[in-house]
Amino acid sequence: MSPLVKKKKKRIKIPTMYWLFVLSLVCVILMILSFNTDIVMTPLNYAGGYTIVPFQKGLTNVGNYLIEQTERFKKLEDVIAENEELKKQVDELSKDNTILQQDKYELTKLRELYELDAEYEEYDKIGARIISRESDNWYANFVIDKGSNDGIQVDCNVIAGSGLVGRVTEVGPNYAKVVSIISDNVNTSGMILATGDILMVSGSLEGMNKRGTIDFSQLNDDNDVVQTGDKIVTSNISDKYLQGILIGYVDHISTDSNNLTKSGDLIPVVDFKHLEEVLVITTLKNNPQ
């Protein structure tokens, strides 16, 4: 290859110092132009308008969305916390309401016993609570939490509500068993309060289940004066029950086949499905104190 060709292929090298000088000069010129004219800034502004501004708007929208979602979640958390607090308040109010209803119920029962105590104030009495009963729908036979230590004896009369419940049949030191007037095979001598006519009251769980009544019989009503709704009380000839304790009201009356006596049904004055407290009369019929 000739020396001439070698010369043509030789590359021209520019020193680095010159390049640095040129770039510095270009930068100075651009700075001067940017401060004094819009020659450089205008194209940049246009470019920024199409690129940077939409990007900034997008970032702003995303930021606002995130802020809104954060506030929404915070509000949701506040609502959930408030809801939990309200639930607690409702539970507390429900509990308080239940206690108030229970107190009201017990107060009503105590008032009834107080009024009953006043109605039969001539007799000594002691209050007792029912602690168990036989497995049926009625308080036909049950146990109370007072016994001989409290002065209770066999045949003590038991009252509640507005009248006669039954009598004590068994006594322990701190308990007593009671049989009520609605129990089968229990007979009680009664009297029509308005006329003084004597009759026999007989317990009937079947009658209580079907009609809410028990039976009466052997009524002598020659003048046909006894009517539905008349009061029936314990009679003066009863050997177990004190005289004048309200038993119930005549519900139905009919003449027997012998045309001499009458029989029928009576509605007990005591609610034998919902007994809780009773009064025990410690005065005995055959042993007045």
C-alpha positions, 0 to 999 in steps of 0.5 A: 500500500502506498504512503499516500493511502496511509495518510488518507486513512489517518484519523484526525484527533481533537484534544479533549481540552478543546471539546471541553472549551466548546461545550462550556461555550455552548452552555454559556451561550444557552444560559445567556439566551435563556435569561434574555430571550424565549428562543430556548425556553419556548420549545422547552415550555411546549415540550413540558406542556405535552409531557410534564404537565399531564404527568403532574396532573396524573400524579395530582389525581392519583394523590387526591384519590389516595387521600380520598380513599384514606379518608374514606377508610378512616371514616369507615373505621370510625363508623365501625368503632362507633357501631361497636360502641353503640352495640355495647350501649344497647347491650347495657341498656337491654341488661338494665331494662331486664333488671328493671323489669325483674325488679318491677315484677318482684315489686308487684309480687311483694305488693300483692303479698303485702296487700294479702298480709293486710287482708288477713292481718288477724293471723300470724304469717311468714313469707317463703319462696318456692324452691321446687315443684313436681314436673307438671304445668301447675304448682299442685305440689311444691316445696318452700324454703322455710320449715319448723325452724321458722315456726311452720307446722303440718296443716299450716294454711298457705296463701298467695295472690288473693287467696288460698293456695293449700296447706303444709303436709310435711315439715323439715327444719328448713323446708316444708312440702305444700299440697294445693287445692287444685291437686287431685283427690284434695277436698276443701270445705267451702262456702258461698260468701253471699249466701253462707251456703256450704259446698265441697271444693275438689281439686282437678288437674284435668279441669285446670288443663282444659278450662282453668277450673276446679270442681265444686259439689254438694251445694244446697241452693233451694232458692236458686240465688247462687250466680256465676261470679259469686265468691267462694271462701273457706267455710267455718266447718273446715277442719284444716282451713281457717274460715273466710279465705278466698278460694275462687269464683263460681264459673258454672253451676247446674242442678244435680240429677237428684234435684236436691243439690247443685254442682259446677266449676269454680275459677281459683283466685290464685294463679297456680302456673306462676307461683314464686312466693307464698305466705304461710299462716302459722296459726292452725285451725284447731290450735289458734294462738 
